[in-house]
C-alpha cells in the first residue's frame, strides 16, 4: 500500500501566502491596466508614440524617453503606464513574504539549516530587488 503524502506546515503556509499574493497581484494588475486603458491616469508615453521605441534596446529606450533606471519609476507612479508596475513589483516580491512566513516554523521545529537557508534567500532577494548590485554601470 502506498504511503499517503501530506504537505508540511511550512509548505501549506508558503502555498497559502503565495496563493493570496498571486490573487492580490493579479487584481492590482487588472485594476491598474483598466486605469491605463481608460485614460484615468494619462500615460507618460502616449500610445501613438510607442512604435518609435519598439526597436530600441532597453538602455536606448530609457535614455530616449528620459526614464530613470531601477526604482526611479516610483517617481512616475502617477502616470498610467507606470502605475502598472505596482502589480509587477508586488508579484515579484511575494516570494519574500512567503519565506518570511515560514522562517519561524523552521526554527520552532528545530530545522535550523532550513531556517538559515530561508533567511539567506530573503536577504538575496531583497538585495537583488534593491538595485544595489547594478550591472552595466547604471
C-alpha positions, 0 to 999 in steps of 0.5 A: 500500500502506498504511503499517503503524502501530506504537505508540511506546515511550512509548505501549506503556509508558503502555498497559502501566502503565495496563493493570496499574493498571486490573487492580490497581484493579479487584481492590482494588475487588472485594476491598474491596466483598466486605469491605463486603458481608460485614460484615468491616469494619462500615460507618460508615453502616449500610445501613438508614440510607442512604435518609435521605441519598439526597436530600441534596446532597453538602455536606448529606450530609457535614455530616449524617453528620459526614464530613470533606471531601477526604482526611479519609476516610483517617481512616475507612479502617477502616470498610467503606464507606470502605475502598472508596475505596482502589480509587477513589483508586488508579484515579484516580491511575494516570494519574500513574504512567503519565506518570511512566513515560514522562517519561524516554523523552521526554527520552532521545529528545530530545522535550523539549516532550513531556517538559515537557508530561508533567511539567506534567500530573503536577504538575496532577494531583497538585495537583488530587488534593491538595485544595489548590485547594478550591472552595466554601470547604471 
